[in-house]
Amino acid sequence: MNLVIDPCGGLHGTAKIPPNKSHSFRALIMAGLADGESKITAPAVSNDWMFATEALEMFGAAVEPHAGDVWEIQGTGGKLQTPGDVIHCGNSGIILRFFTALAACCEGHTVLTGDHSLRRIRPMGPLVEAINQLGAWAVCTKGDGHAPVVVRGRLGGGRAELDGADSQFVSGLLIASCLADAPTELIVRNAGEKPWVGVTLSWLDRVGAEYSNENFEHYRVRGQSRWSGFEYTVPRDWSGALYPIIAALITPNSEVRVPEMDMDDPQGDKRVVDVLREMGGDIEVKDGCLIARSSQLRGRTIDCNDFIDQLPALAVVGTAAEGETTLTNAAICRGKECDRIAAMQQNLSAMGADISQREDGLVIRKSPLQGTRVSSHQDHRVVMSMTVAALTAGGRTIIEDCDCVKKTFARFPEQMIALGADIRKE
């Protein structure tokens, strides 16, 4: 599917944001490890979700969808069985990292693999090394630090040191350490993406797992934890909410409402609202509803590490903001679904932007954009960010191969069309 986008004269209306993927996956995993039955309402169901439910069932849980967007999970009580087949993680880094850590908690060998990006781009070395330090065994079969991965349990506990630039390594080990045979101590160097680890810690708090956290650099987890099933309704996704908000800020004569947002959600992308306000964005927050209006934005330096997934969208903001915008501390973006730093530099340059790469980010100067043909790079966040950019361009923009947008916001084109965007699929 390609998206064909013409310039926008203004956006108006209310955007309905999908459920949060990260909370959905953590809820699913914690339910799968619980004693008894759990119910998750309104999770972010996608191809990734289906891969995750299949993986969880291979570890011994039972997952069943029901009417009313409710999923029932019969947990394992923390006693995981060895999967009887290879676990395919699709395009999901969170599934690969979290389930690799969980595989260390069951007897026998588990094999995990995924698509091209998981087998070539997403690093696994720090997680594999930490598993080996904690009494289990893991190896990347090609010896290149990427999937496929083979893991054999059990996780004995003890002490491990690892690089934490990618938070998924830390989050996966924190959850797995709850099931370890003995207490675990994790020493994290280069701790990054701290709000994402905070989301995981909020789930350990929810189920009553015992741990300590010193500045996201030193953790102790008790091990042999058990918790009961629970009921949970997944909140709406702050990552997805930011695309219509940014679109309203940088297009003329626009006012967009984004309701039902949880202002207490620990998700780091929520902080982008404050960044946009500091740049001059007219964003009103009232009773969980955000109202964004056309604004004159000013460039600034932005440390992206607390909201790393928003680098592509903030690059688009930089093209509309007066002066220069510098996005820093985002080197981890080069190991996502694609190299997001290079992808956004390539796409926005093709549209006429004055943009250059740095090792850990981008420098963007205000630039008039012109419509052209650009690539999705098979990345949902690139699709949504380039759609927003296209709304401000002179002439038509075509974004190629956009089916990947279904990963987190399946009805994103329809939501933008409902707000007044001139978008069609081909």
C-alpha positions as CSV (number, residue, x, y, z in Angstrom):
1,M,0.0,0.0,0.0
2,N,1.2,3.5,-0.9
3,L,-0.1,6.7,0.6
4,V,-0.8,9.6,-1.8
5,I,-0.9,12.9,0.2
6,D,-1.7,16.4,-1.0
7,P,-1.1,19.6,1.0
8,C,-3.5,20.4,3.8
9,G,-5.4,23.7,4.3
10,G,-6.2,22.9,7.9
11,L,-7.1,20.0,10.3
12,H,-10.2,20.0,12.6
13,G,-11.9,17.4,14.7
14,T,-11.2,14.7,17.2
15,A,-8.6,11.9,16.8
16,K,-9.2,8.5,18.3
17,I,-5.9,7.1,19.4
18,P,-5.2,3.3,19.6
19,P,-4.2,1.4,22.7
20,N,-0.6,1.5,23.9
21,K,1.5,-1.4,22.5
22,S,4.1,-1.4,25.3
23,H,1.5,-1.7,28.1
24,S,-0.3,-4.3,26.1
25,F,2.7,-6.5,25.8
26,R,3.7,-6.1,29.4
27,A,0.2,-6.9,30.6
28,L,0.2,-10.0,28.4
29,I,3.5,-11.3,29.7
30,M,2.7,-10.5,33.4
31,A,-0.6,-12.3,33.0
32,G,1.1,-15.2,31.4
33,L,3.4,-15.5,34.4
34,A,0.6,-15.1,37.0
35,D,-1.3,-17.7,39.0
36,G,-4.8,-18.1,37.7
37,E,-6.8,-16.1,35.1
38,S,-6.3,-12.5,34.0
39,K,-8.4,-10.3,31.7
40,I,-6.9,-7.6,29.5
41,T,-9.4,-5.2,27.9
42,A,-8.7,-3.3,24.7
43,P,-5.1,-4.3,24.0
44,A,-3.2,-3.2,20.9
45,V,-4.0,-6.1,18.6
46,S,-1.7,-6.3,15.6
47,N,0.6,-8.8,13.9
48,D,3.0,-8.3,16.8
49,W,0.3,-9.0,19.3
50,M,-0.5,-12.3,17.6
51,F,3.2,-13.3,17.5
52,A,3.4,-12.5,21.3
53,T,0.3,-14.6,22.2
54,E,1.6,-17.5,20.2
55,A,4.9,-17.3,21.9
56,L,3.3,-17.1,25.4
57,E,1.2,-20.2,24.6
58,M,4.4,-22.1,23.6
59,F,5.6,-21.3,27.2
60,G,2.5,-22.9,28.6
61,A,-0.1,-20.1,29.0
62,A,-3.5,-20.1,27.4
63,V,-4.7,-17.0,25.6
64,E,-8.3,-16.6,24.4
65,P,-10.0,-13.6,22.8
66,H,-13.6,-12.9,23.8
67,A,-16.4,-10.4,23.0
68,G,-16.0,-6.8,24.1
69,D,-12.4,-6.7,23.2
70,V,-11.4,-8.7,26.2
71,W,-8.6,-11.3,26.2
72,E,-8.5,-13.9,28.9
73,I,-5.1,-15.4,29.9
74,Q,-4.6,-18.5,32.0
75,G,-1.2,-18.0,33.6
76,T,1.6,-20.5,34.2
77,G,2.2,-19.6,37.8
78,G,5.7,-18.7,36.9
79,K,6.4,-22.3,35.8
80,L,7.3,-22.1,32.1
81,Q,7.5,-25.1,29.8
82,T,10.1,-25.5,27.1
83,P,8.6,-24.4,23.7
84,G,8.1,-27.3,21.3
85,D,9.0,-25.3,18.2
86,V,10.9,-22.2,17.2
87,I,9.5,-18.9,18.4
88,H,9.1,-16.5,15.6
89,C,9.1,-12.9,16.8
90,G,8.1,-11.3,13.4
91,N,9.3,-7.7,13.3
92,S,9.0,-7.0,17.1
93,G,12.1,-6.2,19.1
94,I,10.2,-6.3,22.3
95,I,9.0,-9.9,21.7
96,L,12.5,-11.0,20.8
97,R,14.2,-9.4,23.8
98,F,11.5,-10.1,26.4
99,F,10.9,-13.7,25.4
100,T,14.7,-14.4,25.1
101,A,15.0,-13.4,28.7
102,L,12.0,-15.6,29.7
103,A,13.4,-18.5,27.8
104,A,16.2,-18.6,30.4
105,C,13.6,-19.4,33.0
106,C,12.6,-22.8,31.7
107,E,14.4,-26.1,31.3
108,G,15.6,-27.2,27.9
109,H,16.6,-25.2,24.7
110,T,14.5,-22.4,23.1
111,V,15.2,-21.0,19.7
112,L,14.0,-17.5,18.8
113,T,14.2,-15.8,15.4
114,G,12.4,-13.1,13.4
115,D,12.3,-11.1,10.2
116,H,15.2,-9.5,8.4
117,S,15.4,-6.5,10.7
118,L,15.6,-8.7,13.8
119,R,18.2,-10.9,12.2
120,R,20.3,-8.1,10.8
121,I,19.7,-4.8,12.7
122,R,18.4,-5.4,16.2
123,P,21.4,-6.1,18.6
124,M,21.1,-9.0,21.1
125,G,24.7,-9.2,22.4
126,P,24.2,-7.4,25.8
127,L,21.2,-9.5,26.7
128,V,22.9,-12.8,25.7
129,E,26.0,-11.9,27.7
130,A,23.9,-11.1,30.8
131,I,21.9,-14.3,30.6
132,N,25.2,-16.2,30.5
133,Q,26.4,-14.3,33.6
134,L,23.2,-15.3,35.5
135,G,23.7,-19.1,35.3
136,A,21.7,-19.8,32.1
137,W,23.2,-20.2,28.6
138,A,22.5,-18.2,25.4
139,V,24.2,-17.8,22.0
140,C,23.5,-16.0,18.8
141,T,23.7,-18.8,16.2
142,K,25.5,-16.7,13.6
143,G,28.0,-15.2,16.0
144,D,27.1,-11.7,14.9
145,G,25.1,-10.5,18.0
146,H,21.7,-10.9,16.2
147,A,18.9,-13.4,16.0
148,P,18.5,-16.4,15.7
149,V,19.2,-17.0,19.4
150,V,19.3,-20.2,21.3
151,V,18.7,-20.2,25.1
152,R,18.9,-22.9,27.7
153,G,17.7,-22.4,31.3
154,R,17.6,-22.1,34.2
155,L,18.3,-18.6,35.3
156,G,20.0,-19.1,38.6
157,G,20.3,-15.5,39.7
158,G,23.5,-13.8,40.9
159,R,25.1,-10.7,39.4
160,A,25.3,-9.4,35.8
161,E,26.6,-6.3,34.2
162,L,25.2,-5.1,30.8
163,D,25.0,-2.1,28.5
164,G,21.5,-0.5,28.9
165,A,21.4,1.9,26.0
166,D,18.5,-0.2,24.7
167,S,16.0,-0.4,27.5
168,Q,14.5,-3.7,26.3
169,F,17.5,-5.7,27.5
170,V,17.0,-4.3,31.0
171,S,13.2,-4.7,31.0
172,G,13.3,-8.3,29.8
173,L,15.9,-9.2,32.5
174,L,13.9,-7.5,35.2
175,I,10.9,-9.5,34.4
176,A,12.8,-12.8,34.0
177,S,14.7,-12.2,37.3
178,C,11.4,-12.3,39.1
179,L,11.4,-16.0,38.3
180,A,15.1,-16.7,38.9
181,D,16.1,-19.4,41.4
182,A,17.9,-16.8,43.6
183,P,18.1,-13.0,44.0
184,T,19.5,-11.1,41.0
185,E,21.7,-8.0,41.0
186,L,21.8,-6.0,37.7
187,I,24.5,-3.4,37.1
188,V,23.6,-1.2,34.1
189,R,26.1,0.8,32.2
190,N,25.0,3.6,29.8
191,A,21.5,3.4,31.1
192,G,19.1,4.8,28.4
193,E,15.4,5.1,27.6
194,K,14.7,5.3,31.3
195,P,11.0,6.0,31.0
196,W,10.6,2.6,29.1
197,V,12.2,0.8,32.1
198,G,9.9,2.9,34.3
199,V,6.9,1.4,32.5
200,T,8.3,-2.1,33.3
201,L,8.9,-1.2,36.9
202,S,5.3,0.1,37.2
203,W,4.2,-3.4,36.2
204,L,6.4,-5.0,38.8
205,D,4.8,-2.7,41.3
206,R,1.4,-3.6,40.0
207,V,1.9,-7.3,40.6
208,G,3.8,-6.9,43.9
209,A,7.2,-8.2,42.7
210,E,10.0,-7.2,45.1
211,Y,12.9,-5.2,43.7
212,S,15.0,-2.1,44.3
213,N,16.2,0.5,41.8
214,E,19.0,2.9,42.2
215,N,18.9,5.6,39.5
216,F,18.2,2.9,36.8
217,E,21.8,1.8,37.1
218,H,21.6,-0.8,39.9
219,Y,18.7,-3.2,40.5
220,R,18.1,-6.0,42.9
221,V,15.3,-8.5,42.3
222,R,14.2,-11.1,44.9
223,G,13.5,-14.0,42.6
224,Q,11.0,-16.8,42.9
225,S,8.2,-14.2,42.9
226,R,4.6,-15.2,42.4
227,W,1.5,-13.1,41.7
228,S,-2.2,-13.5,41.1
229,G,-4.1,-12.9,38.0
230,F,-5.5,-9.4,37.4
231,E,-7.8,-7.3,35.3
232,Y,-6.5,-4.4,33.2
233,T,-7.7,-2.0,30.6
234,V,-4.9,-0.7,28.3
235,P,-4.6,3.1,28.1
236,R,-4.3,5.0,24.8
237,D,-0.9,5.4,23.2
238,W,1.0,8.6,23.8
239,S,3.3,7.8,20.8
240,G,0.3,7.6,18.4
241,A,-1.3,10.8,19.9
242,L,1.7,12.9,19.0
243,Y,1.2,12.6,15.2
244,P,-2.1,14.4,14.9
245,I,-0.9,16.9,17.6
246,I,2.2,17.8,15.6
247,A,0.2,17.9,12.4
248,A,-2.1,20.5,14.0
249,L,0.8,22.6,15.2
250,I,2.5,22.8,11.8
251,T,-0.4,23.1,9.4
252,P,-2.4,26.4,9.0
253,N,-5.8,27.0,10.5
254,S,-5.8,23.8,12.5
255,E,-7.4,22.7,15.8
256,V,-7.3,19.0,16.7
257,R,-8.6,17.4,19.9
258,V,-7.1,14.2,21.3
259,P,-9.2,12.9,24.2
260,E,-8.9,10.1,26.7
261,M,-5.2,10.4,27.4
262,D,-3.9,9.2,30.8
263,M,-1.8,12.1,32.1
264,D,-0.4,9.8,34.8
265,D,0.9,7.2,32.4
266,P,4.7,6.6,32.9
267,Q,5.2,6.4,29.1
268,G,8.1,8.7,28.2
269,D,6.5,10.0,24.9
270,K,4.1,12.0,27.0
271,R,7.0,14.4,27.7
272,V,7.1,15.5,24.1
273,V,4.0,17.6,24.8
274,D,6.1,19.8,27.2
275,V,8.9,20.0,24.6
276,L,6.5,21.2,21.9
277,R,5.1,23.7,24.3
278,E,8.6,25.0,25.0
279,M,9.0,25.4,21.3
280,G,5.9,27.6,21.2
281,G,3.3,25.0,20.6
282,D,-0.3,25.9,21.5
283,I,-1.4,22.8,23.3
284,E,-4.1,22.9,25.9
285,V,-4.6,20.0,28.3
286,K,-7.9,19.7,30.0
287,D,-9.3,16.6,31.8
288,G,-7.2,14.2,29.8
289,C,-8.0,15.9,26.5
290,L,-5.3,17.6,24.5
291,I,-6.2,20.4,22.1
292,A,-3.5,21.4,19.6
293,R,-3.7,24.5,17.4
294,S,-1.6,26.0,14.6
295,S,1.5,27.5,16.1
296,Q,4.7,29.4,15.3
297,L,7.4,27.1,16.6
298,R,11.0,27.9,17.5
299,G,13.9,25.5,17.0
300,R,15.9,24.2,20.0
301,T,18.2,21.4,21.1
302,I,16.2,18.3,22.2
303,D,17.7,15.3,24.1
304,C,15.6,12.5,22.7
305,N,16.6,9.7,24.9
306,D,13.5,9.7,27.1
307,F,11.2,9.6,24.0
308,I,13.4,7.9,21.5
309,D,10.6,6.8,19.2
310,Q,9.7,10.4,18.5
311,L,12.9,11.3,16.7
312,P,11.2,10.9,13.2
313,A,8.3,13.2,14.2
314,L,10.5,15.7,15.8
315,A,12.7,15.8,12.7
316,V,9.5,17.0,10.9
317,V,8.9,19.6,13.5
318,G,12.4,20.9,12.9
319,T,11.5,21.6,9.3
320,A,8.7,23.9,10.4
321,A,10.4,25.6,13.4
322,E,12.2,28.9,13.1
323,G,16.0,28.6,13.2
324,E,17.8,25.3,14.0
325,T,16.6,22.2,15.8
326,T,19.1,19.7,17.0
327,L,18.1,16.2,18.0
328,T,20.7,14.5,20.3
329,N,21.3,11.4,22.4
330,A,19.4,9.2,19.9
331,A,22.0,6.8,18.5
332,I,19.8,3.9,19.6
333,C,17.5,5.0,16.7
334,R,19.9,3.4,14.3
335,G,18.9,0.0,15.6
336,K,15.1,0.1,15.4
337,E,12.9,-1.2,12.5
338,C,15.3,0.7,10.3
339,D,18.1,3.3,10.8
340,R,15.6,6.0,11.6
341,I,18.3,8.8,11.7
342,A,19.4,7.9,8.1
343,A,15.9,7.3,6.9
344,M,14.5,10.6,8.0
345,Q,17.6,12.5,6.7
346,Q,17.1,10.7,3.3
347,N,13.4,11.3,3.1
348,L,13.3,14.9,4.3
349,S,16.3,15.8,2.1
350,A,14.4,14.5,-0.9
351,M,11.6,16.9,0.0
352,G,14.1,19.8,0.1
353,A,14.8,20.0,3.8
354,D,18.1,21.4,5.1
355,I,19.0,18.5,7.3
356,S,22.2,16.7,8.3
357,Q,23.0,13.6,10.3
358,R,25.1,13.4,13.4
359,E,26.2,10.1,15.0
360,D,23.6,10.4,17.6
361,G,20.9,12.5,15.9
362,L,20.0,15.1,13.3
363,V,20.4,18.9,12.8
364,I,17.4,20.5,11.0
365,R,16.9,24.0,9.8
366,K,13.5,25.5,8.9
367,S,12.8,24.5,5.3
368,P,9.9,24.7,2.8
369,L,9.1,21.1,1.7
370,Q,8.2,20.0,-1.7
371,G,6.1,16.9,-2.4
372,T,8.0,13.9,-3.9
373,R,8.2,10.1,-3.7
374,V,9.7,8.8,-0.5
375,S,10.2,5.4,1.2
376,S,8.6,4.0,4.4
377,H,11.8,2.1,5.1
378,Q,9.4,-0.6,6.4
379,D,9.0,1.5,9.6
380,H,5.6,2.5,11.0
381,R,7.0,5.6,12.6
382,V,8.6,6.8,9.4
383,V,5.3,6.4,7.6
384,M,3.4,8.5,10.2
385,S,6.1,11.2,10.4
386,M,6.4,11.5,6.7
387,T,2.6,11.7,6.4
388,V,2.7,14.7,8.7
389,A,5.5,16.3,6.7
390,A,3.6,15.8,3.4
391,L,0.7,17.8,4.8
392,T,2.9,20.9,4.8
393,A,4.6,20.3,1.4
394,G,4.1,22.0,-1.8
395,G,2.6,19.5,-4.2
396,R,1.9,15.8,-3.9
397,T,3.9,13.3,-1.8
398,I,3.8,9.5,-2.3
399,I,5.0,7.3,0.6
400,E,5.8,3.8,-0.6
401,D,5.0,0.5,1.1
402,C,3.0,1.7,4.1
403,D,1.4,-1.5,5.3
404,C,3.8,-1.4,8.2
405,V,1.8,1.4,9.8
406,K,-0.5,-1.3,11.1
407,K,2.1,-2.2,13.7
408,T,0.9,0.5,16.1
409,F,-1.8,2.6,14.4
410,A,-3.7,0.5,11.9
411,R,-6.3,3.3,11.1
412,F,-3.8,6.2,11.0
413,P,-4.6,7.2,7.4
414,E,-8.4,7.1,8.2
415,Q,-8.0,9.1,11.3
416,M,-6.0,11.8,9.5
417,I,-8.6,11.8,6.6
418,A,-11.3,12.4,9.2
419,L,-9.5,15.4,10.5
420,G,-9.4,16.9,6.9
421,A,-6.1,15.5,5.5
422,D,-6.1,14.8,1.7
423,I,-4.9,11.2,1.8
424,R,-5.7,8.3,-0.4
425,K,-4.4,4.7,-0.6
426,E,-3.1,3.1,-3.8
